[in-house]
Amino acid sequence: MRLILLLFLTILRKVYLFNIDISSPTYKVGPPNSHFGFSVAEHFNGNNPILLIGAPKANSSQPETISAGAIYSCPLNSYFRYKSNINNKWCSQAYVEYQNKERYKLPPRTKDDRSITIDSKGSDYQLLGASLSSSGKVNGRAIACAPLKRYHEGVSYTDGSCYLLGTDLTLTSIIHNCNGGRLSKQERHNSYGACMQGFSSSIDEEVILTGAIGAKAWTGGVHATFVDRSDDVFAINIDRTTLGFEERENGIRENKLFEKGDYVGYSVKHGRFGFWYEDKKNFTIVSGSTRHNQSGSVVFFPFMSIQDQSYEEMLPTNDGFMLKGRQIGSGFGYSIEVLDLNNDGFDDLIVGAPFEFHIDEKGNEYHGAVYVYFSNGKFQSRDQNELVFRKPIILRGKEKYSQYGISITKLGNLDRDEYGYQDFAVGAPFDDNGAGVIYVYFGSKDKKTFNIKPAQIIQASKLGISPKQNPLKSCGFSLSGGSDIDNNGYPDLLVGCVLSDTVVALRSKPIINIITDHFMINSSLNIDGGVSCPRGSKTCFEFTTILSMNPSYSKEKLVDYTKDVFICQLETLPYQLGIDKRAKIYGSKDGYSLTWECGKNLNKQSQRKIHKLFISKDNTDWLNPLKLKFSVYIKDQPKTTLPDEGEPLINLNNYPILNKYNSTHEVVISFNKRCGDDDKCESDLELSATFLDISQDKKGTYVTRVGEKDSINIKFVVKNKGERAYESRMYLQYNHDELDVPQLDSTKKLSSVNLESYENNVTVFSLGNPIEPGKVITFHVIFKLVKSEGQRTSNILNFKANVNSTSIEKNDKDNVWEEELEIIKEAELELSGVSSPQMNYFGTTIDSLSDAELKYEEDIGPMVKHQYTVTNRGPFYVRDLSVEFDWPFRIDHEDDENNYALYLLEMPTIIEADKSIRHCLVEDAYDYINPQKLIIDPSLTVENSIKQKGRSKREVEQGKMFNIPDIKISTKGFLGSKGIQPIEATDSNGSPIMIVDVDCKNSYVMCFKVKCHFNYIESESSAQIEFRARLWNRTFIDHYTNVEYVQISSSGRIIVKPEQGVVDDQSNNFFTISTHAYPDRPKLQTQELPILPIILAIIVGLMILGLIILICWKCGFFKRKRAGDGPLLHKAELQYEREMWHEMH
């Protein structure tokens, strides 16, 4: 378990870290809100390493100043926090403005020992420490600048000033070119009244540079001093400047090369890149001009140290040659660094553009950029300045507003590679949610081998800072590197986190430079071969891992080589994403990884270990090569920790790491595929196919009539006319919504062809591995029709097949077969129906209840059911079928009453063949289904009737016993219809009768549509659709008592979308159900009766009636309540109807 954890941690470190240690940093926390860390420099006071830190808003403690700025000198120790009494164990203030430190006790306006007049407020807010630089060498010198320093009492000209410091940080001289009579201030800022000299600065053993961005209305300028040490006795200072020579020939404003507001001098460096004039004494000054052409540029000034009157003190512009930014507002030139990336003796240039914005082709956003210009590595002629640099490599920041590239520093040979390549770091202070990130890049042999992926990414949020410290912010705003401040032989890095007033010193760990390699007898593997291969393997081979020390570092003893100090690991990897590992290691537990201890006596001799690997006979991929990885890790590698405050720093020599590039070795091993001398398999597959037992029409289209159980058989022929075809497959596309997954014809025995996979509408068949040259493979594929769920657009089936392999296909034009098949799907659909009951009666006595008083469904009239049946007689199923109905809802009359016809009580119901129930669709059903909101009898619903179908007639009679009452016949006159006019018809006897036809075709009949949808109707199956309604008794009593009967009809039609490809005789796809409603009246007798007997009978009857009335009156009979009058025939009909309903269901 410990080993697994070790490997996991090591892999993580490999991805994000290299040799800059982040677990035990040294950090200094400065005065709050002082911008401590705005500038940083690695310095040596003699031999002692010092951290120089600028805090331009700090209180310098000088009288009459509040925020003059300060320079701090900090020893490399674990005293981390600022103390108000300036404890020298933390840091000490460097009094750089005066040679005599006691001078700081006096106000700034006092004349100093050089009799320089300073404005009364000239030192306050001068931003001392805004720029800071050191040579970074033992006994080296430094420079600190205050770009807003103001001289001239009474006039606040921001001349700026830089202080040249010795190794012990004592003042040796002051650079303030704009303070003096040579440069005019007559036009104030338009001349030299706001030079801001020291906005940028740089220093090494030979050259001192300062930038003055405010000169000539912020055109800017550069001042340079070269220390010529060619004389062994005396060193000669040679000064060159752009200030005062702007309009001269080759001056920066000559021919409007630069204009107001261009900010020349924003950044300054120097180097020897390959320009025609460069040698040991002549070099090139590089300066960023961040607002030139609004996009920024980098300008080159030749420094000619020869004493020539034509040059005097002037810095010319190198014939106007410059590198230009690519985007407005990008800040190109904000930071620059000069170093030799490939150690070819010519300096290379790195330029930051922290505000550049870029979107790549995939839509990814990048914020901030760094341009890496490799020198061409040779001197160019004077007219070939544009050939000095190669086209740039562009590095980009990924997080929004990160300001990637705002700072750049060289790191020296951070990994101490044997080639001496120089490395560098880039700051992105607002990356990682504002904490800041530093990106480390390694130098390389040339532009092609430069790795744009960082060698190390240092996130400030991951630094091992004390928990008592507030979270770091804006780390990377300033950087300084290239010096070995802990004397372990590796350069270190200083990072400024200005918004948290903190500076972090990151030290580098020593590197163990080992070499990992391998050995194999043959460069490729035979597919069938190997000696003593394990059981079940197709082939096997021996692989020898080799571990050795880099001879250039063999004398270094960073670990104890008297024992195994490393863990070695051999593992097999996928050659590419989606490709299996395949090779297994004999003796490995999981088959793919093997670890062992190693490294003993490695400083004396290399170590070799032989491994046997094998490949299973089940493997099918013999074309893609194998990939193996040999890695080495330090055994039980300890982790650095942050010391307590005041405790000694950890000695990083006790925490070495392996070179992350040479400690891993990957090798790709190909197979001997027996495909000629070039080992490239060039196959030539040919595919042909035909439908079996299916004919073509005159147009050449295949056509067939099909039923549900029919199938389609396709014969495929594949021939290889070239070399071996490895992992050959056929991809067959088809209409998966109409056809089932294809199957191979089991009657044809073909061991080389298998159905490999299927997904959506593509099925993959493996054809053989390999298909030998000249081989012909014939096989049959069978499709069966399935119930389709997709929305097909035609009755055409499309088939497309193509064959390929992992070999190189010489001719792919004959690899594809494509054909259409028209299928004729026959299905006989029929719509039928019946009215239950077929005839009904409406009462002739007008009910006394108004529409508003109706409460129960029985109050409105007798019940009627229209039962439709949809039948598919086959032979093919039908999908996506609809039946639309027109239902007679109301009859239009002039009386504005609710003249309902068939009053629908519930949503029309679909009863599937499996007795499942669902409902049809009625738009605005609230207005059409029981709009009067009558109380529905639940025992009469369609759903309940289906449940009651199992009950016998006997059960119904026992449950519902009733007597039909006497029927009262109305003798009122018959009323005529004011809307639909009666028509003449004949009865069964041929006698003429008058009827009314209530049909949706009549404009006086208001109907609504009902839509019933079916996903499927199987062949030889049917489904029912039931409408349950009641005659609206009042409508027919008011208007239709003078006719023989009223015929009320609903109609339905089957709708099948033509694109379904179903052939159907539509003559029986329409049906109408009619219900006959008769007035409730008896038939009148036409035979004449004798008058005298009738008169006598009436007299006798009246006498008897009078006698009965007299007797009843005496008995009080007439005091009893009387029953209400009503249409007795209608009341009896309701009771009878309920009995018949239950008996039918």
Secondary structure in CASP SS format (residue, H / E / C, confidence):
PFRMAT SS
TARGET T0000
AUTHOR 0000-0000-0000
METHOD secondary structure of the structure
MODEL  1
M C 1.00
R H 1.00
L H 1.00
I H 1.00
L H 1.00
L H 1.00
L H 1.00
F H 1.00
L H 1.00
T H 1.00
I H 1.00
L H 1.00
R H 1.00
K H 1.00
V H 1.00
Y H 1.00
L C 1.00
F C 1.00
N C 1.00
I E 1.00
D C 1.00
I C 1.00
S C 1.00
S C 1.00
P C 1.00
T E 1.00
Y E 1.00
K E 1.00
V E 1.00
G C 1.00
P C 1.00
P C 1.00
N C 1.00
S C 1.00
H C 1.00
F C 1.00
G C 1.00
F C 1.00
S E 1.00
V E 1.00
A E 1.00
E E 1.00
H E 1.00
F E 1.00
N E 1.00
G C 1.00
N C 1.00
N E 1.00
P E 1.00
I E 1.00
L E 1.00
L E 1.00
I E 1.00
G E 1.00
A E 1.00
P C 1.00
K C 1.00
A C 1.00
N C 1.00
S C 1.00
S C 1.00
Q C 1.00
P C 1.00
E C 1.00
T C 1.00
I C 1.00
S C 1.00
A C 1.00
G E 1.00
A E 1.00
I E 1.00
Y E 1.00
S E 1.00
C E 1.00
P E 1.00
L C 1.00
N C 1.00
S C 1.00
Y C 1.00
F C 1.00
R E 1.00
Y C 1.00
K C 1.00
S C 1.00
N C 1.00
I C 1.00
N C 1.00
N C 1.00
K C 1.00
W C 1.00
C C 1.00
S E 1.00
Q E 1.00
A E 1.00
Y C 1.00
V C 1.00
E C 1.00
Y C 1.00
Q C 1.00
N C 1.00
K H 1.00
E H 1.00
R H 1.00
Y H 1.00
K H 1.00
L C 1.00
P C 1.00
P C 1.00
R C 1.00
T C 1.00
K C 1.00
D C 1.00
D C 1.00
R C 1.00
S C 1.00
I C 1.00
T C 1.00
I E 1.00
D C 1.00
S C 1.00
K C 1.00
G C 1.00
S C 1.00
D C 1.00
Y C 1.00
Q C 1.00
L C 1.00
L E 1.00
G C 1.00
A C 1.00
S E 1.00
L E 1.00
S E 1.00
S E 1.00
S C 1.00
G C 1.00
K C 1.00
V C 1.00
N C 1.00
G C 1.00
R C 1.00
A E 1.00
I E 1.00
A E 1.00
C E 1.00
A E 1.00
P C 1.00
L C 1.00
K C 1.00
R E 1.00
Y E 1.00
H C 1.00
E C 1.00
G C 1.00
V C 1.00
S C 1.00
Y E 1.00
T E 1.00
D C 1.00
G E 1.00
S E 1.00
C E 1.00
Y E 1.00
L E 1.00
L E 1.00
G C 1.00
T C 1.00
D C 1.00
L C 1.00
T C 1.00
L E 1.00
T E 1.00
S E 1.00
I E 1.00
I E 1.00
H C 1.00
N C 1.00
C C 1.00
N C 1.00
G C 1.00
G C 1.00
R C 1.00
L C 1.00
S C 1.00
K C 1.00
Q C 1.00
E C 1.00
R H 1.00
H H 1.00
N H 1.00
S C 1.00
Y C 1.00
G C 1.00
A C 1.00
C C 1.00
M C 1.00
Q E 1.00
G E 1.00
F E 1.00
S E 1.00
S E 1.00
S E 1.00
I E 1.00
D C 1.00
E C 1.00
E C 1.00
V E 1.00
I E 1.00
L E 1.00
T E 1.00
G E 1.00
A E 1.00
I C 1.00
G C 1.00
A H 1.00
K H 1.00
A H 1.00
W H 1.00
T C 1.00
G E 1.00
G C 1.00
V E 1.00
H E 1.00
A E 1.00
T E 1.00
F E 1.00
V E 1.00
D E 1.00
R C 1.00
S C 1.00
D C 1.00
D C 1.00
V C 1.00
F C 1.00
A C 1.00
I E 1.00
N E 1.00
I E 1.00
D E 1.00
R E 1.00
T E 1.00
T C 1.00
L C 1.00
G C 1.00
F C 1.00
E C 1.00
E C 1.00
R C 1.00
E C 1.00
N C 1.00
G C 1.00
I C 1.00
R C 1.00
E H 1.00
N H 1.00
K H 1.00
L C 1.00
F C 1.00
E C 1.00
K C 1.00
G C 1.00
D C 1.00
Y C 1.00
V E 1.00
G E 1.00
Y E 1.00
S E 1.00
V E 1.00
K E 1.00
H E 1.00
G E 1.00
R C 1.00
F C 1.00
G C 1.00
F C 1.00
W C 1.00
Y C 1.00
E C 1.00
D C 1.00
K C 1.00
K C 1.00
N C 1.00
F E 1.00
T E 1.00
I E 1.00
V E 1.00
S E 1.00
G E 1.00
S E 1.00
T C 1.00
R C 1.00
H H 1.00
N H 1.00
Q H 1.00
S C 1.00
G E 1.00
S E 1.00
V E 1.00
V E 1.00
F E 1.00
F E 1.00
P E 1.00
F E 1.00
M C 1.00
S C 1.00
I C 1.00
Q C 1.00
D C 1.00
Q C 1.00
S C 1.00
Y C 1.00
E C 1.00
E C 1.00
M E 1.00
L C 1.00
P C 1.00
T C 1.00
N H 1.00
D H 1.00
G H 1.00
F C 1.00
M E 1.00
L E 1.00
K E 1.00
G C 1.00
R C 1.00
Q C 1.00
I C 1.00
G C 1.00
S C 1.00
G C 1.00
F E 1.00
G C 1.00
Y C 1.00
S E 1.00
I E 1.00
E E 1.00
V E 1.00
L E 1.00
D C 1.00
L C 1.00
N C 1.00
N C 1.00
D C 1.00
G C 1.00
F C 1.00
D C 1.00
D E 1.00
L E 1.00
I E 1.00
V E 1.00
G E 1.00
A E 1.00
P E 1.00
F E 1.00
E E 1.00
F E 1.00
H E 1.00
I E 1.00
D C 1.00
E C 1.00
K C 1.00
G C 1.00
N C 1.00
E E 1.00
Y E 1.00
H E 1.00
G E 1.00
A E 1.00
V E 1.00
Y E 1.00
V E 1.00
Y E 1.00
F C 1.00
S E 1.00
N C 1.00
G C 1.00
K C 1.00
F C 1.00
Q C 1.00
S C 1.00
R H 1.00
D H 1.00
Q H 1.00
N H 1.00
E H 1.00
L H 1.00
V C 1.00
F E 1.00
R C 1.00
K C 1.00
P C 1.00
I E 1.00
I E 1.00
L E 1.00
R E 1.00
G C 1.00
K C 1.00
E C 1.00
K C 1.00
Y C 1.00
S C 1.00
Q C 1.00
Y E 1.00
G C 1.00
I C 1.00
S E 1.00
I E 1.00
T E 1.00
K E 1.00
L E 1.00
G E 1.00
N C 1.00
L C 1.00
D C 1.00
R C 1.00
D C 1.00
E C 1.00
Y C 1.00
G C 1.00
Y C 1.00
Q C 1.00
D E 1.00
F E 1.00
A E 1.00
V E 1.00
G E 1.00
A E 1.00
P C 1.00
F C 1.00
D C 1.00
D C 1.00
N C 1.00
G C 1.00
A C 1.00
G C 1.00
V E 1.00
I E 1.00
Y E 1.00
V E 1.00
Y E 1.00
F C 1.00
G C 1.00
S C 1.00
K C 1.00
D C 1.00
K C 1.00
K C 1.00
T C 1.00
F C 1.00
N C 1.00
I C 1.00
K C 1.00
P C 1.00
A C 1.00
Q E 1.00
I E 1.00
I E 1.00
Q E 1.00
A H 1.00
S H 1.00
K H 1.00
L C 1.00
G C 1.00
I C 1.00
S C 1.00
P C 1.00
K C 1.00
Q C 1.00
N C 1.00
P C 1.00
L C 1.00
K C 1.00
S C 1.00
C E 1.00
G E 1.00
F E 1.00
S E 1.00
L E 1.00
S E 1.00
G E 1.00
G E 1.00
S E 1.00
D C 1.00
I C 1.00
D C 1.00
N C 1.00
N C 1.00
G C 1.00
Y C 1.00
P C 1.00
D E 1.00
L E 1.00
L E 1.00
V E 1.00
G E 1.00
C E 1.00
V H 1.00
L H 1.00
S H 1.00
D C 1.00
T E 1.00
V E 1.00
V E 1.00
A E 1.00
L E 1.00
R C 1.00
S E 1.00
K C 1.00
P C 1.00
I E 1.00
I E 1.00
N C 1.00
I E 1.00
I E 1.00
T E 1.00
D E 1.00
H E 1.00
F E 1.00
M C 1.00
I C 1.00
N C 1.00
S C 1.00
S E 1.00
L E 1.00
N E 1.00
I C 1.00
D C 1.00
G E 1.00
G C 1.00
V C 1.00
S C 1.00
C C 1.00
P C 1.00
R C 1.00
G C 1.00
S E 1.00
K E 1.00
T E 1.00
C E 1.00
F E 1.00
E E 1.00
F E 1.00
T E 1.00
T E 1.00
I E 1.00
L E 1.00
S E 1.00
M E 1.00
N C 1.00
P H 1.00
S H 1.00
Y H 1.00
S C 1.00
K C 1.00
E C 1.00
K C 1.00
L C 1.00
V C 1.00
D C 1.00
Y C 1.00
T C 1.00
K C 1.00
D C 1.00
V C 1.00
F E 1.00
I E 1.00
C E 1.00
Q E 1.00
L E 1.00
E E 1.00
T E 1.00
L E 1.00
P C 1.00
Y C 1.00
Q C 1.00
L C 1.00
G C 1.00
I C 1.00
D C 1.00
K C 1.00
R C 1.00
A E 1.00
K E 1.00
I E 1.00
Y C 1.00
G C 1.00
S C 1.00
K C 1.00
D C 1.00
G C 1.00
Y C 1.00
S E 1.00
L E 1.00
T E 1.00
W E 1.00
E E 1.00
C E 1.00
G C 1.00
K C 1.00
N C 1.00
L C 1.00
N C 1.00
K C 1.00
Q C 1.00
S C 1.00
Q E 1.00
R E 1.00
K E 1.00
I E 1.00
H E 1.00
K E 1.00
L E 1.00
F E 1.00
I E 1.00
S E 1.00
K C 1.00
D C 1.00
N C 1.00
T C 1.00
D C 1.00
W C 1.00
L C 1.00
N C 1.00
P C 1.00
L E 1.00
K E 1.00
L E 1.00
K E 1.00
F E 1.00
S E 1.00
V E 1.00
Y E 1.00
I E 1.00
K C 1.00
D C 1.00
Q C 1.00
P C 1.00
K C 1.00
T C 1.00
T C 1.00
L C 1.00
P C 1.00
D C 1.00
E C 1.00
G C 1.00
E C 1.00
P C 1.00
L C 1.00
I C 1.00
N C 1.00
L H 1.00
N H 1.00
N H 1.00
Y C 1.00
P C 1.00
I E 1.00
L E 1.00
N C 1.00
K C 1.00
Y C 1.00
N C 1.00
S C 1.00
T E 1.00
H E 1.00
E E 1.00
V E 1.00
V E 1.00
I E 1.00
S E 1.00
F E 1.00
N E 1.00
K C 1.00
R C 1.00
C C 1.00
G C 1.00
D C 1.00
D C 1.00
D C 1.00
K C 1.00
C C 1.00
E E 1.00
S E 1.00
D C 1.00
L E 1.00
E E 1.00
L E 1.00
S E 1.00
A E 1.00
T E 1.00
F E 1.00
L C 1.00
D C 1.00
I C 1.00
S E 1.00
Q E 1.00
D C 1.00
K C 1.00
K C 1.00
G C 1.00
T C 1.00
Y E 1.00
V E 1.00
T E 1.00
R E 1.00
V E 1.00
G C 1.00
E C 1.00
K C 1.00
D C 1.00
S E 1.00
I E 1.00
N E 1.00
I E 1.00
K E 1.00
F E 1.00
V E 1.00
V E 1.00
K E 1.00
N E 1.00
K C 1.00
G C 1.00
E C 1.00
R C 1.00
A E 1.00
Y C 1.00
E C 1.00
S E 1.00
R E 1.00
M E 1.00
Y E 1.00
L E 1.00
Q E 1.00
Y C 1.00
N C 1.00
H C 1.00
D C 1.00
E C 1.00
L E 1.00
D C 1.00
V C 1.00
P C 1.00
Q E 1.00
L E 1.00
D C 1.00
S C 1.00
T C 1.00
K C 1.00
K C 1.00
L C 1.00
S C 1.00
S C 1.00
V C 1.00
N E 1.00
L E 1.00
E E 1.00
S E 1.00
Y E 1.00
E E 1.00
N C 1.00
N C 1.00
V E 1.00
T E 1.00
V E 1.00
F E 1.00
S E 1.00
L E 1.00
G E 1.00
N C 1.00
P C 1.00
I E 1.00
E C 1.00
P C 1.00
G C 1.00
K C 1.00
V E 1.00
I E 1.00
T E 1.00
F E 1.00
H E 1.00
V E 1.00
I E 1.00
F E 1.00
K E 1.00
L E 1.00
V C 1.00
K C 1.00
S C 1.00
E C 1.00
G C 1.00
Q C 1.00
R C 1.00
T C 1.00
S C 1.00
N C 1.00
I E 1.00
L E 1.00
N E 1.00
F E 1.00
K E 1.00
A E 1.00
N E 1.00
V E 1.00
N E 1.00
S C 1.00
T C 1.00
S C 1.00
I E 1.00
E E 1.00
K C 1.00
N C 1.00
D C 1.00
K C 1.00
D C 1.00
N C 1.00
V E 1.00
W E 1.00
E E 1.00
E E 1.00
E E 1.00
L E 1.00
E E 1.00
I E 1.00
I E 1.00
K E 1.00
E E 1.00
A E 1.00
E E 1.00
L E 1.00
E E 1.00
L E 1.00
S E 1.00
G E 1.00
V E 1.00
S E 1.00
S E 1.00
P C 1.00
Q C 1.00
M E 1.00
N E 1.00
Y E 1.00
F E 1.00
G C 1.00
T C 1.00
T C 1.00
I C 1.00
D C 1.00
S C 1.00
L C 1.00
S C 1.00
D H 1.00
A H 1.00
E H 1.00
L C 1.00
K C 1.00
Y E 1.00
E H 1.00
E H 1.00
D H 1.00
I C 1.00
G C 1.00
P C 1.00
M E 1.00
V E 1.00
K E 1.00
H E 1.00
Q E 1.00
Y E 1.00
T E 1.00
V E 1.00
T E 1.00
N E 1.00
R E 1.00
G E 1.00
P E 1.00
F C 1.00
Y C 1.00
V E 1.00
R E 1.00
D E 1.00
L E 1.00
S E 1.00
V E 1.00
E E 1.00
F E 1.00
D E 1.00
W E 1.00
P E 1.00
F E 1.00
R E 1.00
I E 1.00
D C 1.00
H C 1.00
E C 1.00
D C 1.00
D C 1.00
E C 1.00
N C 1.00
N C 1.00
Y E 1.00
A C 1.00
L E 1.00
Y E 1.00
L E 1.00
L C 1.00
E C 1.00
M C 1.00
P C 1.00
T E 1.00
I E 1.00
I E 1.00
E C 1.00
A C 1.00
D C 1.00
K C 1.00
S C 1.00
I E 1.00
R E 1.00
H E 1.00
C C 1.00
L E 1.00
V C 1.00
E C 1.00
D C 1.00
A H 1.00
Y H 1.00
D H 1.00
Y H 1.00
I C 1.00
N C 1.00
P C 1.00
Q C 1.00
K C 1.00
L C 1.00
I E 1.00
I C 1.00
D C 1.00
P H 1.00
S H 1.00
L H 1.00
T C 1.00
V H 1.00
E H 1.00
N H 1.00
S H 1.00
I H 1.00
K H 1.00
Q H 1.00
K H 1.00
G H 1.00
R C 1.00
S C 1.00
K H 1.00
R H 1.00
E H 1.00
V H 1.00
E H 1.00
Q H 1.00
G H 1.00
K C 1.00
M C 1.00
F C 1.00
N C 1.00
I C 1.00
P C 1.00
D C 1.00
I C 1.00
K C 1.00
I C 1.00
S C 1.00
T C 1.00
K C 1.00
G C 1.00
F C 1.00
L C 1.00
G C 1.00
S C 1.00
K C 1.00
G C 1.00
I C 1.00
Q C 1.00
P C 1.00
I E 1.00
E E 1.00
A E 1.00
T E 1.00
D C 1.00
S C 1.00
N C 1.00
G C 1.00
S C 1.00
P E 1.00
I E 1.00
M E 1.00
I E 1.00
V E 1.00
D E 1.00
V E 1.00
D C 1.00
C C 1.00
K C 1.00
N C 1.00
S C 1.00
Y C 1.00
V E 1.00
M E 1.00
C E 1.00
F E 1.00
K E 1.00
V E 1.00
K E 1.00
C E 1.00
H E 1.00
F E 1.00
N E 1.00
Y E 1.00
I E 1.00
E C 1.00
S C 1.00
E C 1.00
S E 1.00
S E 1.00
A E 1.00
Q E 1.00
I E 1.00
E E 1.00
F E 1.00
R E 1.00
A E 1.00
R E 1.00
L E 1.00
W C 1.00
N H 1.00
R H 1.00
T H 1.00
F H 1.00
I H 1.00
D H 1.00
H H 1.00
Y C 1.00
T C 1.00
N C 1.00
V C 1.00
E C 1.00
Y E 1.00
V E 1.00
Q E 1.00
I E 1.00
S E 1.00
S E 1.00
S E 1.00
G E 1.00
R E 1.00
I E 1.00
I E 1.00
V E 1.00
K C 1.00
P H 1.00
E H 1.00
Q H 1.00
G C 1.00
V E 1.00
V E 1.00
D C 1.00
D C 1.00
Q H 1.00
S H 1.00
N H 1.00
N C 1.00
F E 1.00
F E 1.00
T E 1.00
I E 1.00
S E 1.00
T E 1.00
H E 1.00
A E 1.00
Y E 1.00
P E 1.00
D C 1.00
R C 1.00
P C 1.00
K C 1.00
L C 1.00
Q C 1.00
T C 1.00
Q C 1.00
E C 1.00
L C 1.00
P C 1.00
I H 1.00
L H 1.00
P H 1.00
I H 1.00
I H 1.00
L H 1.00
A H 1.00
I H 1.00
I H 1.00
V H 1.00
G H 1.00
L H 1.00
M H 1.00
I H 1.00
L H 1.00
G H 1.00
L H 1.00
I H 1.00
I H 1.00
L H 1.00
I H 1.00
C H 1.00
W H 1.00
K H 1.00
C C 1.00
G C 1.00
F H 1.00
F H 1.00
K H 1.00
R C 1.00
K C 1.00
R C 1.00
A C 1.00
G C 1.00
D C 1.00
G C 1.00
P C 1.00
L H 1.00
L H 1.00
H H 1.00
K H 1.00
A H 1.00
E H 1.00
L H 1.00
Q H 1.00
Y H 1.00
E H 1.00
R H 1.00
E H 1.00
M H 1.00
W H 1.00
H H 1.00
E H 1.00
M H 1.00
H C 1.00
END
